[in-house]
Amino acid sequence: MTSNNALRLCELLVSWPRHVINTWLFSKDAPSTLLASSEHPPTTLRRRKNLDGFLSTLGRDKTQIICILDDEFPPLLKMIPDPPLILFYLGAPSMFAKRSIAIVGARKCTTVGKLVAEKLAADLAELGICTISGLAYGIDAAAHRGALSRAGGCTAAFLGAGLGHIYPRQNKYLGEKIVAEGGALLSEYPHQTQPRPYQFPERNRLISGSAWATIMVEAGEQSGSLITARMALEQGREVFAVPGSPLSEVSKGCHRMIRQGAGLVTNAEEVVEEMGWVTSAKENAASTLAPATIDINSDANLEKTQSLKLPEAGPTEGKDKNTTNNASTAQPNPQLSAVGQRVLNVLSPYGMSLDEISLVCIDAPQDISQSLVELQLAGFVRQGLGGYIRVS
């Protein structure tokens, strides 16, 4: 279903550059109210190019349109520096409420690389995690197929062309299967937009921006996957790489990223561990990725936060199923100080800076800083791009 907001943005995009619309729209307190009015952006700026395709009715009966102000719009894409104002899609965008990981890599990859990408996506699907990629040859297609190989697995593909020109054509059937299995095909380009070389790097920011982390599987030194990884870092997302043979040309980009600090992963369990996510498939499938908001002015919320229990230290393998390692049933660890326990209760798997922790926690900043070191040494906390992250 096409929203009124999306149609209104399409009308504005015909006459005005996207960056002008973006700046003008988000400078207002109520963008949705603004779209319902007859107000326009400043007339001092000229349009950049002809965007009549946004208003074309061609393919309108086959595709859906959502805009950045709609609830169905992928939430993570709203947070990137240059979000698309309009998305054309086939399938179900509601899948973006799930945990999501982007898997990208070389088009000209090895058979081993395809098997690794396929198994990685399949195992992530069993944990309720959605796979995002670009429907390209090689690693991208293998990742989509892996996600679809598991019951209930879902995947989404961002295209570098309009949905009327699925590229490459050989993957058209795979795209149809993605939609049929509850996934989605998405593009920021109008339905009949032909594939152009410069559109694929633009598309890559949407792949990384719609996922919590990007994994590279076989990427050469000049691979477009490195662009996706760089954009993921600029967007504040995690980047992982799967190592390959030292003699493999298609793994040099992965090795380069690992040397520069990308996390080394070889399977889905390591990805989940690095992200600090719960590994129960049922809990992952039922949960969403939006972190809980904390009202720092609410005494009730503060008391509730401080009353949470700490997870038991040590591995969970071999334990009885009734003694699961979660915050609601485990007892506080006696090895941690009182400050450390309070700080750990405040932290989440989504990252908090020292200033944010200090706002919520009642302890002095210097005590909080010291406890964070204590928690990292104990294995309860790690430091990521988003700040301090609690390891479940």
C-alpha positions as CSV (number, residue, x, y, z in Angstrom):
1,M,0.0,0.0,0.0
2,T,1.4,3.4,-1.0
3,S,1.2,6.0,1.8
4,N,0.1,9.6,1.3
5,N,3.5,10.7,2.7
6,A,5.3,8.7,0.1
7,L,3.3,10.2,-2.7
8,R,3.8,13.7,-1.4
9,L,7.5,13.1,-1.2
10,C,7.5,11.8,-4.7
11,E,5.9,15.0,-5.9
12,L,8.5,17.1,-4.2
13,L,11.4,15.0,-5.5
14,V,10.3,15.8,-9.1
15,S,11.2,19.4,-8.7
16,W,13.8,19.5,-5.9
17,P,17.1,17.7,-5.1
18,R,17.0,15.0,-2.5
19,H,19.4,16.6,-0.2
20,V,17.3,19.9,-0.2
21,I,14.2,17.9,0.6
22,N,16.0,16.0,3.4
23,T,17.4,19.1,5.1
24,W,14.2,21.0,4.8
25,L,12.0,18.1,6.0
26,F,14.0,17.3,9.1
27,S,14.5,20.9,10.1
28,K,10.8,21.0,11.1
29,D,9.3,19.7,14.3
30,A,6.6,17.7,12.6
31,P,7.6,16.5,9.2
32,S,4.5,14.5,8.6
33,T,2.3,17.6,9.2
34,L,4.6,19.5,6.9
35,L,4.0,17.0,4.1
36,A,0.2,17.4,4.5
37,S,0.5,21.2,3.9
38,S,1.2,23.1,0.7
39,E,4.5,24.4,2.0
40,H,7.6,24.0,-0.3
41,P,11.3,24.1,0.2
42,P,13.1,27.4,-0.5
43,T,12.8,28.6,-4.1
44,T,16.4,29.8,-4.2
45,L,17.8,26.3,-5.0
46,R,17.5,24.7,-8.4
47,R,16.7,21.1,-9.0
48,R,19.7,18.8,-9.7
49,K,18.2,16.4,-12.2
50,N,14.9,15.1,-13.7
51,L,13.3,12.7,-11.3
52,D,9.9,12.3,-13.0
53,G,10.2,8.5,-12.6
54,F,9.1,8.9,-9.0
55,L,5.7,10.0,-10.2
56,S,5.4,7.5,-13.0
57,T,2.5,5.1,-12.7
58,L,4.5,2.4,-14.5
59,G,4.8,-0.6,-12.3
60,R,2.8,1.1,-9.6
61,D,0.4,-1.9,-9.6
62,K,3.4,-4.3,-8.9
63,T,5.4,-2.4,-6.3
64,Q,4.7,-0.6,-3.0
65,I,6.2,2.7,-1.8
66,I,7.0,3.8,1.7
67,C,8.8,7.0,2.8
68,I,11.0,7.7,5.7
69,L,8.2,9.1,7.8
70,D,6.2,5.8,7.6
71,D,6.2,3.3,10.5
72,E,7.0,0.4,8.1
73,F,10.3,2.1,6.9
74,P,13.3,0.1,8.0
75,P,14.2,1.7,11.4
76,L,18.0,1.4,11.1
77,L,18.0,3.2,7.7
78,K,16.5,6.3,9.4
79,M,19.7,6.6,11.4
80,I,22.3,6.7,8.6
81,P,23.8,10.1,7.4
82,D,22.1,10.0,4.0
83,P,18.9,7.9,4.3
84,P,16.7,7.3,1.2
85,L,13.5,9.4,1.5
86,I,11.6,6.9,-0.7
87,L,11.8,3.1,-0.9
88,F,10.1,1.0,-3.6
89,Y,9.7,-2.6,-2.5
90,L,8.2,-6.0,-3.1
91,G,7.4,-8.3,-0.2
92,A,7.2,-7.5,3.5
93,P,9.3,-4.6,5.0
94,S,8.1,-5.6,8.4
95,M,10.9,-8.2,8.5
96,F,13.3,-5.3,9.3
97,A,12.0,-5.4,12.9
98,K,14.1,-8.5,13.4
99,R,17.8,-8.7,14.1
100,S,19.7,-8.3,10.8
101,I,23.2,-9.0,9.5
102,A,24.5,-8.0,6.1
103,I,26.6,-10.6,4.3
104,V,28.6,-9.3,1.2
105,G,31.5,-10.5,-0.8
106,A,33.1,-11.1,-4.2
107,R,31.0,-11.8,-7.3
108,K,33.8,-14.0,-8.7
109,C,34.2,-16.1,-5.6
110,T,35.4,-19.7,-4.9
111,T,33.2,-22.7,-4.2
112,V,34.4,-22.7,-0.6
113,G,33.4,-19.0,-0.3
114,K,29.9,-19.8,-1.5
115,L,29.5,-22.7,1.0
116,V,30.8,-20.5,3.8
117,A,28.3,-17.7,3.0
118,E,25.4,-20.1,2.6
119,K,26.0,-21.9,5.8
120,L,26.6,-18.6,7.7
121,A,23.3,-17.2,6.5
122,A,21.5,-20.6,7.2
123,D,22.8,-20.8,10.8
124,L,21.9,-17.1,11.4
125,A,18.4,-17.8,10.1
126,E,18.0,-20.6,12.7
127,L,18.7,-18.0,15.3
128,G,16.0,-15.8,14.0
129,I,18.4,-13.3,12.3
130,C,17.6,-11.8,8.9
131,T,20.3,-11.7,6.2
132,I,20.7,-8.6,4.1
133,S,22.6,-8.5,0.8
134,G,22.5,-7.2,-2.8
135,L,21.3,-10.1,-5.0
136,A,24.6,-10.1,-6.9
137,Y,26.5,-13.0,-8.3
138,G,28.6,-15.1,-5.9
139,I,28.6,-14.4,-2.2
140,D,25.4,-12.3,-2.2
141,A,23.3,-14.9,-3.9
142,A,24.8,-17.7,-1.7
143,A,23.8,-15.7,1.4
144,H,20.2,-15.3,0.2
145,R,19.9,-19.0,-0.6
146,G,21.3,-20.0,2.7
147,A,18.8,-17.9,4.6
148,L,15.9,-19.4,2.6
149,S,17.2,-22.9,3.2
150,R,15.9,-22.9,6.8
151,A,12.3,-23.0,7.8
152,G,11.1,-19.5,8.7
153,G,14.4,-17.9,7.4
154,C,14.0,-14.5,5.8
155,T,16.3,-12.3,3.8
156,A,16.1,-8.9,2.0
157,A,18.0,-7.6,-1.1
158,F,18.7,-4.0,-2.0
159,L,19.0,-3.5,-5.7
160,G,21.1,-1.1,-7.7
161,A,18.3,-0.5,-10.2
162,G,14.6,-0.2,-10.3
163,L,12.4,-3.2,-9.3
164,G,11.4,-3.5,-13.0
165,H,15.0,-4.3,-13.9
166,I,16.2,-7.0,-11.4
167,Y,20.0,-7.3,-11.9
168,P,21.6,-9.6,-12.7
169,R,18.8,-11.2,-14.7
170,Q,19.9,-14.7,-13.9
171,N,19.0,-14.0,-10.2
172,K,15.4,-13.0,-11.1
173,Y,14.0,-16.4,-9.9
174,L,16.0,-16.0,-6.6
175,G,14.4,-12.6,-6.1
176,E,10.9,-14.0,-6.7
177,K,11.7,-16.7,-4.1
178,I,12.8,-14.1,-1.6
179,V,9.5,-12.3,-1.9
180,A,7.5,-15.5,-1.8
181,E,9.2,-16.7,1.4
182,G,8.3,-13.5,3.3
183,G,11.4,-11.4,2.5
184,A,11.7,-8.2,0.5
185,L,13.3,-6.7,-2.6
186,L,14.0,-2.9,-2.1
187,S,15.3,0.0,-4.2
188,E,15.5,3.7,-3.8
189,Y,15.2,4.0,-7.6
190,P,11.9,4.3,-9.6
191,H,10.5,1.1,-11.1
192,Q,12.0,1.4,-14.6
193,T,15.4,2.7,-13.6
194,Q,18.1,0.9,-15.6
195,P,21.2,-0.4,-13.7
196,R,24.1,2.0,-13.8
197,P,27.6,1.5,-12.4
198,Y,27.4,4.4,-10.0
199,Q,24.1,3.2,-8.5
200,F,25.7,0.1,-7.0
201,P,28.0,2.0,-4.6
202,E,25.0,4.1,-3.6
203,R,23.0,0.9,-3.0
204,N,25.8,-0.4,-0.8
205,R,25.1,2.2,1.9
206,L,21.6,0.8,2.2
207,I,22.8,-2.8,2.7
208,S,25.1,-1.8,5.5
209,G,22.7,0.8,6.9
210,S,19.8,-1.6,7.3
211,A,21.9,-4.2,9.3
212,W,23.5,-4.1,12.7
213,A,26.7,-5.5,11.3
214,T,28.3,-6.4,8.0
215,I,30.2,-9.6,7.3
216,M,32.7,-9.9,4.4
217,V,33.2,-13.3,2.9
218,E,35.9,-13.4,0.2
219,A,36.6,-9.8,-1.0
220,G,39.5,-8.8,-3.2
221,E,41.6,-5.7,-2.6
222,Q,39.5,-3.8,-5.2
223,S,36.2,-5.4,-4.2
224,G,33.0,-3.3,-3.9
225,S,32.5,-5.1,-0.6
226,L,35.2,-2.9,0.9
227,I,33.0,0.1,0.0
228,T,30.1,-1.5,2.0
229,A,32.5,-2.2,4.9
230,R,33.7,1.4,4.9
231,M,30.1,2.7,4.8
232,A,29.2,0.4,7.7
233,L,32.0,1.9,9.8
234,E,30.9,5.4,8.9
235,Q,27.4,4.5,10.0
236,G,28.7,3.3,13.3
237,R,28.0,-0.4,12.6
238,E,30.2,-3.5,13.3
239,V,32.3,-5.0,10.6
240,F,33.4,-8.7,10.5
241,A,35.4,-10.6,8.0
242,V,35.9,-14.3,7.4
243,P,39.5,-15.2,6.8
244,G,40.6,-17.3,3.8
245,S,43.8,-18.8,2.4
246,P,46.8,-16.5,2.5
247,L,47.3,-17.5,-1.2
248,S,43.8,-16.5,-2.2
249,E,43.4,-13.3,-4.2
250,V,39.7,-13.1,-3.3
251,S,40.5,-13.1,0.5
252,K,43.0,-10.2,0.5
253,G,40.3,-7.6,1.2
254,C,39.1,-9.6,4.1
255,H,42.6,-10.0,5.5
256,R,43.2,-6.3,5.1
257,M,40.1,-5.4,7.0
258,I,41.0,-7.8,9.8
259,R,44.4,-6.1,10.1
260,Q,42.6,-2.8,10.3
261,G,40.5,-4.0,13.2
262,A,37.5,-5.9,11.7
263,G,36.3,-8.8,13.9
264,L,37.4,-12.2,12.7
265,V,34.5,-14.7,12.5
266,T,34.1,-18.1,11.1
267,N,30.5,-19.1,12.1
268,A,27.2,-17.8,13.3
269,E,27.9,-18.5,16.9
270,E,30.9,-16.2,16.8
271,V,28.9,-13.4,15.2
272,V,26.2,-13.7,17.9
273,E,28.8,-13.7,20.6
274,E,30.6,-10.6,19.1
275,M,27.2,-8.8,18.9
276,G,26.3,-9.7,22.5
277,W,23.0,-11.2,21.4
278,V,21.0,-14.0,23.1
279,T,21.6,-17.2,21.3
280,S,18.1,-18.7,21.8
281,A,16.4,-19.1,18.4
282,K,13.0,-18.6,19.9
283,E,14.0,-15.4,21.8
284,N,15.7,-14.0,18.7
285,A,12.7,-14.7,16.5
286,A,10.3,-13.0,18.9
287,S,12.4,-10.0,19.8
288,T,13.1,-6.7,17.9
289,L,16.3,-4.8,17.8
290,A,15.1,-1.5,19.1
291,P,16.9,-0.9,22.4
292,A,14.7,-0.1,25.4
293,T,14.5,3.6,26.2
294,I,15.3,4.7,29.7
295,D,13.8,7.8,31.2
296,I,16.7,9.2,33.4
297,N,14.3,11.4,35.3
298,S,12.1,8.5,36.4
299,D,12.9,7.1,39.8
300,A,10.7,4.1,39.1
301,N,12.7,3.2,36.0
302,L,16.0,3.7,37.8
303,E,14.9,1.4,40.7
304,K,13.7,-1.2,38.1
305,T,17.1,-1.0,36.3
306,Q,19.0,-1.5,39.5
307,S,16.9,-4.4,40.6
308,L,17.9,-6.5,37.5
309,K,20.0,-9.6,38.3
310,L,23.4,-10.3,36.9
311,P,24.2,-13.3,34.7
312,E,26.4,-16.0,36.2
313,A,30.0,-16.0,35.2
314,G,31.5,-18.8,33.1
315,P,30.3,-20.8,30.1
316,T,26.8,-22.2,29.9
317,E,27.7,-25.4,28.0
318,G,26.9,-28.6,29.9
319,K,24.6,-26.8,32.4
320,D,21.0,-28.0,33.0
321,K,18.4,-26.5,30.8
322,N,16.6,-25.1,33.8
323,T,19.6,-22.9,34.7
324,T,19.7,-20.7,31.6
325,N,22.1,-17.8,31.6
326,N,19.8,-14.8,31.5
327,A,19.4,-11.6,33.6
328,S,16.0,-12.6,34.9
329,T,17.1,-15.9,36.7
330,A,20.8,-15.6,37.4
331,Q,22.3,-14.4,40.7
332,P,24.8,-11.5,41.1
333,N,28.4,-12.5,40.6
334,P,30.3,-12.2,43.9
335,Q,33.5,-11.3,42.1
336,L,32.2,-7.9,41.0
337,S,32.0,-4.8,43.2
338,A,28.7,-3.2,44.0
339,V,29.5,-0.4,41.5
340,G,30.3,-3.0,38.8
341,Q,27.0,-4.8,39.4
342,R,25.1,-1.5,39.1
343,V,26.9,-0.5,35.9
344,L,26.4,-3.9,34.3
345,N,22.6,-3.7,35.1
346,V,22.5,-0.4,33.2
347,L,24.4,-1.6,30.1
348,S,22.6,-3.3,27.1
349,P,23.8,-5.2,24.0
350,Y,23.4,-2.0,22.0
351,G,26.3,0.2,23.3
352,M,26.4,3.2,25.7
353,S,29.0,5.8,26.1
354,L,30.6,6.7,29.4
355,D,28.5,9.9,29.6
356,E,25.3,8.0,28.9
357,I,26.1,5.5,31.6
358,S,26.9,8.3,34.1
359,L,23.5,9.9,33.4
360,V,21.6,6.7,34.3
361,C,23.9,5.3,37.0
362,I,24.0,6.8,40.5
363,D,27.7,6.4,41.0
364,A,30.5,8.9,40.4
365,P,32.0,8.9,36.9
366,Q,35.5,7.9,38.1
367,D,34.0,4.9,39.9
368,I,32.0,4.0,36.8
369,S,35.2,4.2,34.6
370,Q,37.1,1.9,37.0
371,S,34.2,-0.6,37.1
372,L,34.1,-0.7,33.3
373,V,37.7,-1.9,33.3
374,E,36.7,-4.5,35.9
375,L,33.8,-5.7,33.8
376,Q,35.9,-5.9,30.6
377,L,38.5,-8.0,32.4
378,A,35.8,-10.3,33.8
379,G,34.3,-10.8,30.3
380,F,31.0,-9.1,31.0
381,V,31.5,-6.1,28.8
382,R,33.4,-5.2,25.6
383,Q,34.0,-1.9,23.9
384,G,32.5,-1.5,20.4
385,L,32.0,1.4,18.0
386,G,28.8,2.3,19.8
387,G,30.4,2.4,23.2
388,Y,30.4,-0.2,26.0
389,I,28.4,-3.3,25.2
390,R,27.1,-5.9,27.6
391,V,28.0,-9.4,26.6
392,S,25.0,-11.7,27.3
